[in-house]
Amino acid sequence: MAGGTTADPALAAPGPGRDRAALGGWRHRLPVESYVAALTVAIWVLLALASPYFWTVGNITNILRQVSIASVIAFGELFSIILAGIDLSVGSVAGLVGIVFALLLAAHVPVALAGLAGLALGLLIGVVNGLAIDRLGIPAFIVTLAGLQGFRGLALLLSGGMTIAGMPPGLRLIADTSVLLVPTLFIVMAVIGVISHFMLSATRIGRYMYAIGSNAEAAQRVGINVTVVTLAAYGLSACFAAIGGMLLVARLSMGTPTAAGGYELQAIAAAVVGGASLFGGRGSIVGCFIGALLFTTIGNGANLLGVDPFWEMVIEGLLIAAVVYLDNLTKLRRAGLR
């Protein structure tokens, strides 16, 4: 028909061809986090069959506590990834802020005041990172890689390489208490997650992050202030890392300069496996949480089954590689190159 759209023969003709094409379209519409969620559920079922200890209240509570801190740091990491950047310093920021927080508490500073000081330090670090990336033009990878090393060194210097004890007794309650069997740490994470989801989905700054991540030059041409959005993204990333560091102090009842080591890789992995694109412009808080839950479940299951932790690292690495490959394949197909 002149001026009409040519129909796909597989969809136009009845029979198996049409069914396969419809199924392919249905699969294409499903977000990545749907498959990750299905994989996580499958692993939970397998672990329940393989170990009588998996579905115990103590073990499930432990999983919820572990995933809470990892998720908070991953939520912050997601902001920089949506912006087509990366923040390799979140683990070291968590460690540094945790030490500062612990030192203040050991000096009998009130918990609320020490917490505000930790948040302020996190915000300062994030703003400095953002300025170096946006104003000085240094790649985010280099800026935050320097922070990964430098902030960890500061944590070791401030603590003298020793753990900081003498935490107030009430601090442990944040990590140990539960509300209707739901750990307080998980509730804190859920509140932060809801706020973050609202920020990304229903505010101007969130929409601007997605726009810059998709096409920074086009976003700047339509009047988006890239500097302000970059500072916001890296400021939030460092602030969430600071919160994670302080929650770790509450859980351990001490400040440890090596705390949160490797959390930057876990945060990136959770965001990417949860559907965020390393090319920017895509990602969600829900997907980020699902990714963090998947990796926490793998670690918990490996521990219960006595699997060598080195195999756990191999499995996690393969998952990340597979998801990044699929993400790149999707990008090439959208560009018509594959």
Secondary structure, DSSP 8 states (H G I E B T S, - for coil): -TTS----HHHHS-SHHHHHHHHHHHHHHS-HHHHHHHHHHHHHHHHHHH-TTTTSHHHHHHHHHHHHHHHHHHHHHHHHHHTT---TTHHHHHHHHHHHHHHHHHTT--HHHHHHHHHHHHHHHHHHHHHHHHTS---HHHHHHHHHHHHHHHHHHHHTTS-B----TTHHHHHH-EETTEEHHHHHHHHHHHHHHHHHHHSHHHHHHHHHHH-HHHHHHTT--HHHHHHHHHHHHHHHHHHHHHHHHHHHTSB-TTTTTTHHHHHHHHHHHTT--TTSS---HHHHHHHHHHHHHHHHHHHHHT--HHHHHHHHHHHHHHHHHHHHHHHHHHTT--
